[in-house]
Amino acid sequence: MLSRMLVYLINNLQVIEKLAESRPIRRAAQITAYALTKAQIVGRDTSERVMRSQTLRQVRQEAGRVPGDLEEASNRLRRVRETFVKEVKDGWKDGSRQIKK
């Protein structure tokens, strides 16, 4: 019974138009559009930051070389890890600053 009523209301064009014109639905649509736009901007900024990333460059560079021994491989991995940790900390600080704004 309840499901039939909901199907009827959802398929009723006048009800949908009245709901679309209501303040709560319009506000929800505005908030959704804002959140999607903000997420898209943050995603674009993050992808640009990753492409400029020193870690990415370092991984590409190190992948092209064959390590001579285990110690050399260990040193390379340590350098990549240190660079990655530094960039994560820098990103965390940038994110904190953006949130405070």
MOPAC internal coordinates of N, CA, C and O (Angstrom, degrees):
PM7 1SCF
backbone

  N    0.0000 0     0.00 0     0.00 0    0    0    0
  C    1.4544 1     0.00 0     0.00 0    1    0    0
  C    1.5334 1   110.97 1     0.00 0    2    1    0
  O    1.2310 1   121.34 1   129.54 1    3    2    1
  N    1.3155 1   115.05 1   -50.46 1    3    2    1
  C    1.4691 1   119.61 1  -179.80 1    5    3    2
  C    1.5289 1   110.75 1   -65.32 1    6    5    3
  O    1.2310 1   120.40 1   139.69 1    7    6    5
  N    1.3203 1   116.83 1   -40.31 1    7    6    5
  C    1.4658 1   119.29 1  -179.71 1    9    7    6
  C    1.5279 1   111.08 1   -65.49 1   10    9    7
  O    1.2310 1   119.68 1   142.89 1   11   10    9
  N    1.2995 1   118.23 1   -37.11 1   11   10    9
  C    1.4792 1   120.66 1   177.03 1   13   11   10
  C    1.5151 1   110.96 1   -62.79 1   14   13   11
  O    1.2310 1   121.29 1   138.13 1   15   14   13
  N    1.3391 1   115.14 1   -41.87 1   15   14   13
  C    1.4659 1   119.60 1  -179.34 1   17   15   14
  C    1.5335 1   110.00 1   -64.68 1   18   17   15
  O    1.2310 1   120.39 1   137.00 1   19   18   17
  N    1.3201 1   116.86 1   -43.00 1   19   18   17
  C    1.4587 1   120.08 1   178.61 1   21   19   18
  C    1.5270 1   111.48 1   -63.65 1   22   21   19
  O    1.2310 1   120.22 1   137.81 1   23   22   21
  N    1.3294 1   117.19 1   -42.19 1   23   22   21
  C    1.4672 1   121.02 1   177.78 1   25   23   22
  C    1.5205 1   109.82 1   -61.68 1   26   25   23
  O    1.2310 1   120.09 1   137.94 1   27   26   25
  N    1.3258 1   117.42 1   -42.06 1   27   26   25
  C    1.4620 1   121.38 1   178.93 1   29   27   26
  C    1.5356 1   109.76 1   -61.88 1   30   29   27
  O    1.2310 1   120.36 1   132.74 1   31   30   29
  N    1.3323 1   116.91 1   -47.26 1   31   30   29
  C    1.4680 1   120.44 1  -178.40 1   33   31   30
  C    1.5271 1   111.72 1   -64.93 1   34   33   31
  O    1.2310 1   120.35 1   139.76 1   35   34   33
  N    1.3286 1   116.94 1   -40.24 1   35   34   33
  C    1.4573 1   120.28 1  -179.96 1   37   35   34
  C    1.5224 1   111.36 1   -66.44 1   38   37   35
  O    1.2310 1   120.32 1   146.22 1   39   38   37
  N    1.3158 1   117.00 1   -33.78 1   39   38   37
  C    1.4609 1   120.64 1  -179.28 1   41   39   38
  C    1.5309 1   113.28 1   -87.68 1   42   41   39
  O    1.2310 1   120.07 1   176.02 1   43   42   41
  N    1.3161 1   117.47 1    -3.98 1   43   42   41
  C    1.4548 1   121.95 1   179.85 1   45   43   42
  C    1.5357 1   108.49 1   -86.43 1   46   45   43
  O    1.2310 1   120.42 1   -66.29 1   47   46   45
  N    1.3298 1   116.81 1   113.71 1   47   46   45
  C    1.4625 1   122.61 1  -175.28 1   49   47   46
  C    1.5283 1   112.12 1   -61.72 1   50   49   47
  O    1.2310 1   119.85 1   141.21 1   51   50   49
  N    1.3129 1   117.90 1   -38.79 1   51   50   49
  C    1.4627 1   120.71 1  -178.66 1   53   51   50
  C    1.5233 1   111.18 1   -64.98 1   54   53   51
  O    1.2310 1   120.22 1   139.51 1   55   54   53
  N    1.3038 1   117.19 1   -40.49 1   55   54   53
  C    1.4672 1   120.66 1   179.34 1   57   55   54
  C    1.5289 1   109.66 1   -65.42 1   58   57   55
  O    1.2310 1   120.86 1   137.59 1   59   58   57
  N    1.3060 1   115.95 1   -42.41 1   59   58   57
  C    1.4696 1   120.23 1   179.98 1   61   59   58
  C    1.5252 1   110.40 1   -63.90 1   62   61   59
  O    1.2310 1   119.93 1   138.35 1   63   62   61
  N    1.3288 1   117.75 1   -41.65 1   63   62   61
  C    1.4610 1   120.88 1   178.92 1   65   63   62
  C    1.5223 1   111.05 1   -64.53 1   66   65   63
  O    1.2310 1   119.89 1   137.85 1   67   66   65
  N    1.3194 1   117.81 1   -42.15 1   67   66   65
  C    1.4727 1   120.65 1   178.57 1   69   67   66
  C    1.5266 1   110.70 1   -64.30 1   70   69   67
  O    1.2310 1   120.97 1   138.72 1   71   70   69
  N    1.3164 1   115.74 1   -41.28 1   71   70   69
  C    1.4685 1   118.94 1   177.96 1   73   71   70
  C    1.5269 1   110.90 1   -64.70 1   74   73   71
  O    1.2310 1   120.43 1   138.44 1   75   74   73
  N    1.3186 1   116.78 1   -41.56 1   75   74   73
  C    1.4634 1   120.74 1  -179.37 1   77   75   74
  C    1.5233 1   111.66 1   -63.92 1   78   77   75
  O    1.2310 1   120.49 1   149.48 1   79   78   77
  N    1.3158 1   116.67 1   -30.52 1   79   78   77
  C    1.4553 1   120.99 1  -179.86 1   81   79   78
  C    1.5265 1   112.61 1   -85.25 1   82   81   79
  O    1.2310 1   119.95 1   172.02 1   83   82   81
  N    1.3142 1   117.70 1    -7.98 1   83   82   81
  C    1.4667 1   120.22 1  -177.45 1   85   83   82
  C    1.5262 1   110.38 1   -74.77 1   86   85   83
  O    1.2310 1   121.21 1   -30.90 1   87   86   85
  N    1.2992 1   115.29 1   149.10 1   87   86   85
  C    1.4541 1   121.58 1  -177.56 1   89   87   86
  C    1.5378 1   113.16 1   -60.61 1   90   89   87
  O    1.2310 1   118.75 1   135.01 1   91   90   89
  N    1.3252 1   119.99 1   -44.99 1   91   90   89
  C    1.4735 1   118.67 1  -179.59 1   93   91   90
  C    1.5306 1   113.49 1   -61.86 1   94   93   91
  O    1.2310 1   120.19 1   140.97 1   95   94   93
  N    1.3168 1   117.24 1   -39.03 1   95   94   93
  C    1.4650 1   120.20 1  -179.74 1   97   95   94
  C    1.5342 1   110.04 1   -69.77 1   98   97   95
  O    1.2310 1   120.38 1   137.95 1   99   98   97
  N    1.3260 1   116.88 1   -42.05 1   99   98   97
  C    1.4719 1   119.31 1   177.94 1  101   99   98
  C    1.5201 1   110.76 1   -62.82 1  102  101   99
  O    1.2310 1   120.77 1   138.18 1  103  102  101
  N    1.3292 1   116.14 1   -41.82 1  103  102  101
  C    1.4733 1   119.94 1   179.61 1  105  103  102
  C    1.5315 1   110.88 1   -64.85 1  106  105  103
  O    1.2310 1   120.58 1   139.00 1  107  106  105
  N    1.3163 1   116.51 1   -41.00 1  107  106  105
  C    1.4707 1   120.23 1   177.28 1  109  107  106
  C    1.5303 1   110.23 1   -61.79 1  110  109  107
  O    1.2310 1   120.48 1   140.66 1  111  110  109
  N    1.3141 1   116.69 1   -39.34 1  111  110  109
  C    1.4680 1   120.60 1   178.50 1  113  111  110
  C    1.5314 1   110.61 1   -66.22 1  114  113  111
  O    1.2310 1   120.21 1   140.24 1  115  114  113
  N    1.3244 1   117.20 1   -39.76 1  115  114  113
  C    1.4623 1   120.87 1   178.19 1  117  115  114
  C    1.5281 1   111.00 1   -63.95 1  118  117  115
  O    1.2310 1   120.95 1   135.39 1  119  118  117
  N    1.3155 1   115.79 1   -44.61 1  119  118  117
  C    1.4702 1   120.31 1  -179.55 1  121  119  118
  C    1.5276 1   110.02 1   -64.48 1  122  121  119
  O    1.2310 1   120.70 1   138.95 1  123  122  121
  N    1.3161 1   116.27 1   -41.05 1  123  122  121
  C    1.4661 1   120.37 1   178.94 1  125  123  122
  C    1.5230 1   110.57 1   -63.59 1  126  125  123
  O    1.2310 1   120.21 1   135.09 1  127  126  125
  N    1.3192 1   117.21 1   -44.91 1  127  126  125
  C    1.4641 1   120.96 1   179.49 1  129  127  126
  C    1.5302 1   110.45 1   -63.11 1  130  129  127
  O    1.2310 1   120.49 1   138.76 1  131  130  129
  N    1.3310 1   116.66 1   -41.24 1  131  130  129
  C    1.4594 1   120.72 1   178.45 1  133  131  130
  C    1.5255 1   110.49 1   -62.65 1  134  133  131
  O    1.2310 1   120.44 1   133.55 1  135  134  133
  N    1.3324 1   116.76 1   -46.45 1  135  134  133
  C    1.4651 1   120.69 1  -178.36 1  137  135  134
  C    1.5278 1   111.21 1   -63.04 1  138  137  135
  O    1.2310 1   120.49 1   137.88 1  139  138  137
  N    1.3156 1   116.66 1   -42.12 1  139  138  137
  C    1.4714 1   119.68 1   179.03 1  141  139  138
  C    1.5232 1   111.46 1   -65.08 1  142  141  139
  O    1.2310 1   120.58 1   137.32 1  143  142  141
  N    1.3251 1   116.50 1   -42.68 1  143  142  141
  C    1.4625 1   120.35 1   179.12 1  145  143  142
  C    1.5197 1   110.67 1   -64.10 1  146  145  143
  O    1.2310 1   120.78 1   135.28 1  147  146  145
  N    1.3194 1   116.11 1   -44.72 1  147  146  145
  C    1.4686 1   120.84 1   179.47 1  149  147  146
  C    1.5273 1   110.79 1   -62.05 1  150  149  147
  O    1.2310 1   120.26 1   136.93 1  151  150  149
  N    1.3326 1   117.12 1   -43.07 1  151  150  149
  C    1.4678 1   121.25 1   179.09 1  153  151  150
  C    1.5246 1   110.88 1   -64.01 1  154  153  151
  O    1.2310 1   120.67 1   142.02 1  155  154  153
  N    1.3211 1   116.33 1   -37.98 1  155  154  153
  C    1.4638 1   120.48 1   179.24 1  157  155  154
  C    1.5258 1   110.53 1   -65.74 1  158  157  155
  O    1.2310 1   120.36 1   137.99 1  159  158  157
  N    1.3234 1   116.92 1   -42.01 1  159  158  157
  C    1.4645 1   121.28 1   179.32 1  161  159  158
  C    1.5223 1   110.36 1   -65.25 1  162  161  159
  O    1.2310 1   120.51 1   134.65 1  163  162  161
  N    1.3340 1   116.62 1   -45.35 1  163  162  161
  C    1.4609 1   120.51 1   179.56 1  165  163  162
  C    1.5234 1   110.30 1   -63.32 1  166  165  163
  O    1.2310 1   120.33 1   138.38 1  167  166  165
  N    1.3289 1   116.98 1   -41.62 1  167  166  165
  C    1.4659 1   120.55 1   178.16 1  169  167  166
  C    1.5086 1   112.10 1   -62.09 1  170  169  167
  O    1.2310 1   120.61 1   138.51 1  171  170  169
  N    1.3206 1   116.43 1   -41.49 1  171  170  169
  C    1.4669 1   120.56 1   178.92 1  173  171  170
  C    1.5206 1   110.26 1   -65.29 1  174  173  171
  O    1.2310 1   120.30 1   135.43 1  175  174  173
  N    1.3433 1   117.04 1   -44.57 1  175  174  173
  C    1.4622 1   120.63 1   178.74 1  177  175  174
  C    1.5242 1   111.09 1   -62.19 1  178  177  175
  O    1.2310 1   120.73 1   138.84 1  179  178  177
  N    1.3189 1   116.22 1   -41.16 1  179  178  177
  C    1.4580 1   120.14 1  -179.57 1  181  179  178
  C    1.5170 1   111.29 1   -65.86 1  182  181  179
  O    1.2310 1   120.44 1   137.65 1  183  182  181
  N    1.3206 1   116.76 1   -42.35 1  183  182  181
  C    1.4682 1   118.76 1   179.89 1  185  183  182
  C    1.5252 1   110.84 1   -65.99 1  186  185  183
  O    1.2310 1   120.04 1   143.13 1  187  186  185
  N    1.3225 1   117.53 1   -36.87 1  187  186  185
  C    1.4623 1   120.09 1   176.51 1  189  187  186
  C    1.5237 1   110.60 1   -64.98 1  190  189  187
  O    1.2310 1   120.75 1   139.30 1  191  190  189
  N    1.3406 1   116.17 1   -40.70 1  191  190  189
  C    1.4589 1   120.61 1   179.09 1  193  191  190
  C    1.5278 1   110.74 1   -64.10 1  194  193  191
  O    1.2310 1   120.54 1   140.39 1  195  194  193
  N    1.3241 1   116.57 1   -39.61 1  195  194  193
  C    1.4666 1   120.40 1   178.86 1  197  195  194
  C    1.5215 1   110.01 1   -64.92 1  198  197  195
  O    1.2310 1   120.26 1   138.57 1  199  198  197
  N    1.3220 1   117.10 1   -41.43 1  199  198  197
  C    1.4578 1   119.59 1  -179.28 1  201  199  198
  C    1.5295 1   111.48 1   -66.35 1  202  201  199
  O    1.2310 1   120.31 1   150.38 1  203  202  201
  N    1.3233 1   117.01 1   -29.62 1  203  202  201
  C    1.4720 1   120.73 1   176.95 1  205  203  202
  C    1.5225 1   111.69 1   -87.07 1  206  205  203
  O    1.2310 1   120.59 1   177.00 1  207  206  205
  N    1.2927 1   116.47 1    -3.00 1  207  206  205
  C    1.4547 1   123.17 1  -172.26 1  209  207  206
  C    1.5213 1   112.72 1   -59.49 1  210  209  207
  O    1.2310 1   121.47 1   -46.28 1  211  210  209
  N    1.3004 1   114.80 1   133.72 1  211  210  209
  C    1.4575 1   120.97 1   175.75 1  213  211  210
  C    1.5289 1   109.42 1   -67.29 1  214  213  211
  O    1.2310 1   120.26 1   145.11 1  215  214  213
  N    1.3218 1   117.11 1   -34.89 1  215  214  213
  C    1.4690 1   120.78 1   179.61 1  217  215  214
  C    1.5118 1   110.44 1   -61.63 1  218  217  215
  O    1.2310 1   120.33 1   134.75 1  219  218  217
  N    1.3356 1   116.97 1   -45.25 1  219  218  217
  C    1.4566 1   120.43 1   179.81 1  221  219  218
  C    1.5243 1   110.85 1   -61.13 1  222  221  219
  O    1.2310 1   120.50 1   135.94 1  223  222  221
  N    1.3200 1   116.65 1   -44.06 1  223  222  221
  C    1.4648 1   120.07 1   177.37 1  225  223  222
  C    1.5259 1   111.73 1   -61.36 1  226  225  223
  O    1.2310 1   121.73 1   137.67 1  227  226  225
  N    1.3209 1   114.29 1   -42.33 1  227  226  225
  C    1.4582 1   119.13 1  -178.05 1  229  227  226
  C    1.5276 1   110.97 1   -66.89 1  230  229  227
  O    1.2310 1   119.91 1   139.56 1  231  230  229
  N    1.3303 1   117.78 1   -40.44 1  231  230  229
  C    1.4641 1   120.82 1   178.58 1  233  231  230
  C    1.5251 1   109.76 1   -63.72 1  234  233  231
  O    1.2310 1   120.34 1   136.39 1  235  234  233
  N    1.3220 1   116.95 1   -43.61 1  235  234  233
  C    1.4695 1   120.12 1   178.08 1  237  235  234
  C    1.5266 1   111.16 1   -60.99 1  238  237  235
  O    1.2310 1   121.12 1   137.60 1  239  238  237
  N    1.3092 1   115.47 1   -42.40 1  239  238  237
  C    1.4595 1   120.16 1  -178.79 1  241  239  238
  C    1.5266 1   110.60 1   -66.78 1  242  241  239
  O    1.2310 1   120.30 1   134.42 1  243  242  241
  N    1.3250 1   117.04 1   -45.58 1  243  242  241
  C    1.4620 1   121.02 1  -177.78 1  245  243  242
  C    1.5259 1   111.53 1   -69.35 1  246  245  243
  O    1.2310 1   120.26 1   149.93 1  247  246  245
  N    1.3277 1   117.10 1   -30.07 1  247  246  245
  C    1.4665 1   120.08 1  -179.65 1  249  247  246
  C    1.5214 1   111.40 1   -67.82 1  250  249  247
  O    1.2310 1   120.40 1   155.15 1  251  250  249
  N    1.3256 1   116.84 1   -24.85 1  251  250  249
  C    1.4557 1   120.48 1  -179.68 1  253  251  250
  C    1.5169 1   113.88 1   -78.29 1  254  253  251
  O    1.2310 1   120.40 1   165.01 1  255  254  253
  N    1.3166 1   116.84 1   -14.99 1  255  254  253
  C    1.4649 1   120.91 1  -178.35 1  257  255  254
  C    1.5315 1   110.62 1  -103.51 1  258  257  255
  O    1.2310 1   121.20 1   -35.64 1  259  258  257
  N    1.2879 1   115.31 1   144.36 1  259  258  257
  C    1.4638 1   120.62 1   175.81 1  261  259  258
  C    1.5242 1   107.84 1   -97.16 1  262  261  259
  O    1.2310 1   119.61 1   -55.33 1  263  262  261
  N    1.3329 1   118.35 1   124.67 1  263  262  261
  C    1.4626 1   119.56 1  -178.28 1  265  263  262
  C    1.5281 1   111.53 1   -68.45 1  266  265  263
  O    1.2310 1   121.25 1   -37.29 1  267  266  265
  N    1.3383 1   115.22 1   142.71 1  267  266  265
  C    1.4600 1   120.14 1   179.79 1  269  267  266
  C    1.5100 1   112.08 1   -76.19 1  270  269  267
  O    1.2310 1   120.43 1   140.55 1  271  270  269
  N    1.3186 1   116.78 1   -39.45 1  271  270  269
  C    1.4612 1   120.39 1   178.63 1  273  271  270
  C    1.5184 1   109.85 1  -148.15 1  274  273  271
  O    1.2310 1   121.13 1     0.97 1  275  274  273
  N    1.3089 1   115.45 1  -179.03 1  275  274  273
  C    1.4635 1   121.13 1  -176.01 1  277  275  274
  C    1.5301 1   111.62 1   -66.81 1  278  277  275
  O    1.2310 1   120.01 1   144.24 1  279  278  277
  N    1.3073 1   117.58 1   -35.76 1  279  278  277
  C    1.4612 1   120.89 1  -179.78 1  281  279  278
  C    1.5298 1   110.96 1   -64.63 1  282  281  279
  O    1.2310 1   120.76 1   138.41 1  283  282  281
  N    1.3195 1   116.16 1   -41.59 1  283  282  281
  C    1.4655 1   120.69 1   178.47 1  285  283  282
  C    1.5322 1   110.76 1   -63.61 1  286  285  283
  O    1.2310 1   120.45 1   137.27 1  287  286  285
  N    1.3258 1   116.74 1   -42.73 1  287  286  285
  C    1.4663 1   120.72 1   177.70 1  289  287  286
  C    1.5222 1   110.32 1   -62.92 1  290  289  287
  O    1.2310 1   120.61 1   139.36 1  291  290  289
  N    1.3240 1   116.44 1   -40.64 1  291  290  289
  C    1.4639 1   121.33 1   178.90 1  293  291  290
  C    1.5276 1   110.81 1   -63.44 1  294  293  291
  O    1.2310 1   120.56 1   137.32 1  295  294  293
  N    1.3180 1   116.53 1   -42.68 1  295  294  293
  C    1.4706 1   120.47 1   178.85 1  297  295  294
  C    1.5282 1   111.13 1   -63.34 1  298  297  295
  O    1.2310 1   120.66 1   139.28 1  299  298  297
  N    1.3196 1   116.35 1   -40.72 1  299  298  297
  C    1.4739 1   119.58 1   178.74 1  301  299  298
  C    1.5198 1   110.94 1   -63.19 1  302  301  299
  O    1.2310 1   120.98 1   133.56 1  303  302  301
  N    1.3247 1   115.73 1   -46.44 1  303  302  301
  C    1.4706 1   119.05 1   179.32 1  305  303  302
  C    1.5229 1   111.34 1   -62.55 1  306  305  303
  O    1.2310 1   120.17 1   142.00 1  307  306  305
  N    1.3263 1   117.29 1   -38.00 1  307  306  305
  C    1.4633 1   120.91 1   178.23 1  309  307  306
  C    1.5356 1   110.59 1   -63.10 1  310  309  307
  O    1.2310 1   120.43 1   135.99 1  311  310  309
  N    1.3461 1   116.78 1   -44.01 1  311  310  309
  C    1.4684 1   120.09 1   178.88 1  313  311  310
  C    1.5292 1   111.53 1   -63.15 1  314  313  311
  O    1.2310 1   120.65 1   137.69 1  315  314  313
  N    1.3272 1   116.36 1   -42.31 1  315  314  313
  C    1.4672 1   119.70 1   178.27 1  317  315  314
  C    1.5308 1   109.80 1   -63.41 1  318  317  315
  O    1.2310 1   120.26 1   136.76 1  319  318  317
  N    1.3297 1   117.10 1   -43.24 1  319  318  317
  C    1.4676 1   120.74 1   179.16 1  321  319  318
  C    1.5265 1   110.85 1   -61.49 1  322  321  319
  O    1.2310 1   120.32 1   134.38 1  323  322  321
  N    1.3312 1   117.00 1   -45.62 1  323  322  321
  C    1.4654 1   120.32 1  -179.73 1  325  323  322
  C    1.5268 1   110.97 1   -61.28 1  326  325  323
  O    1.2310 1   120.34 1   136.62 1  327  326  325
  N    1.3103 1   116.95 1   -43.38 1  327  326  325
  C    1.4657 1   120.96 1   178.02 1  329  327  326
  C    1.5187 1   110.64 1   -62.77 1  330  329  327
  O    1.2310 1   120.45 1   136.73 1  331  330  329
  N    1.3247 1   116.74 1   -43.27 1  331  330  329
  C    1.4588 1   121.16 1   179.51 1  333  331  330
  C    1.5262 1   111.03 1   -62.50 1  334  333  331
  O    1.2310 1   120.21 1   133.62 1  335  334  333
  N    1.3213 1   117.20 1   -46.38 1  335  334  333
  C    1.4681 1   120.95 1   179.97 1  337  335  334
  C    1.5261 1   110.23 1   -61.83 1  338  337  335
  O    1.2310 1   120.39 1   138.23 1  339  338  337
  N    1.3234 1   116.86 1   -41.77 1  339  338  337
  C    1.4708 1   120.32 1   178.78 1  341  339  338
  C    1.5296 1   110.57 1   -61.21 1  342  341  339
  O    1.2310 1   120.53 1   136.02 1  343  342  341
  N    1.3343 1   116.60 1   -43.98 1  343  342  341
  C    1.4611 1   119.12 1  -179.13 1  345  343  342
  C    1.5277 1   111.85 1   -68.61 1  346  345  343
  O    1.2310 1   120.19 1   145.19 1  347  346  345
  N    1.3147 1   117.24 1   -34.81 1  347  346  345
  C    1.4694 1   119.73 1   176.74 1  349  347  346
  C    1.5234 1   109.35 1   -64.33 1  350  349  347
  O    1.2310 1   120.13 1   135.81 1  351  350  349
  N    1.3198 1   117.36 1   -44.19 1  351  350  349
  C    1.4698 1   120.62 1   179.03 1  353  351  350
  C    1.5269 1   110.96 1   -62.40 1  354  353  351
  O    1.2310 1   120.62 1   137.09 1  355  354  353
  N    1.3388 1   116.42 1   -42.91 1  355  354  353
  C    1.4698 1   120.02 1   178.15 1  357  355  354
  C    1.5282 1   110.92 1   -62.98 1  358  357  355
  O    1.2310 1   120.71 1   137.43 1  359  358  357
  N    1.3171 1   116.24 1   -42.57 1  359  358  357
  C    1.4624 1   120.38 1   177.63 1  361  359  358
  C    1.5102 1   111.79 1   -63.35 1  362  361  359
  O    1.2310 1   120.48 1   140.81 1  363  362  361
  N    1.3241 1   116.68 1   -39.19 1  363  362  361
  C    1.4619 1   121.78 1   178.73 1  365  363  362
  C    1.5285 1   109.83 1   -62.60 1  366  365  363
  O    1.2310 1   120.77 1   136.50 1  367  366  365
  N    1.3306 1   116.12 1   -43.50 1  367  366  365
  C    1.4664 1   120.56 1   178.89 1  369  367  366
  C    1.5356 1   110.49 1   -63.90 1  370  369  367
  O    1.2310 1   120.39 1   135.26 1  371  370  369
  N    1.3362 1   116.86 1   -44.74 1  371  370  369
  C    1.4682 1   120.62 1   178.22 1  373  371  370
  C    1.5177 1   110.78 1   -60.27 1  374  373  371
  O    1.2310 1   120.48 1   136.75 1  375  374  373
  N    1.3187 1   116.69 1   -43.25 1  375  374  373
  C    1.4606 1   121.00 1   178.77 1  377  375  374
  C    1.5172 1   111.46 1   -62.30 1  378  377  375
  O    1.2310 1   120.38 1   139.28 1  379  378  377
  N    1.3149 1   116.88 1   -40.72 1  379  378  377
  C    1.4689 1   121.47 1   178.41 1  381  379  378
  C    1.5259 1   110.51 1   -62.52 1  382  381  379
  O    1.2310 1   121.07 1   137.47 1  383  382  381
  N    1.3275 1   115.55 1   -42.53 1  383  382  381
  C    1.4658 1   119.20 1   179.30 1  385  383  382
  C    1.5268 1   111.35 1   -64.67 1  386  385  383
  O    1.2310 1   120.50 1   139.35 1  387  386  385
  N    1.3282 1   116.64 1   -40.65 1  387  386  385
  C    1.4665 1   119.90 1  -179.46 1  389  387  386
  C    1.5289 1   110.87 1   -66.56 1  390  389  387
  O    1.2310 1   120.27 1   143.53 1  391  390  389
  N    1.3196 1   117.08 1   -36.47 1  391  390  389
  C    1.4636 1   120.21 1   179.12 1  393  391  390
  C    1.5137 1   110.28 1   -66.99 1  394  393  391
  O    1.2310 1   120.15 1   141.47 1  395  394  393
  N    1.3229 1   117.32 1   -38.53 1  395  394  393
  C    1.4645 1   121.44 1  -178.93 1  397  395  394
  C    1.5163 1   112.37 1   -66.92 1  398  397  395
  O    1.2310 1   120.29 1   155.13 1  399  398  397
  N    1.3629 1   117.05 1   -24.87 1  399  398  397
  C    1.4712 1   120.13 1  -178.51 1  401  399  398
  C    1.4511 1   109.77 1   -70.28 1  402  401  399
  O    1.2310 1   120.10 1   180.00 1  403  402  401

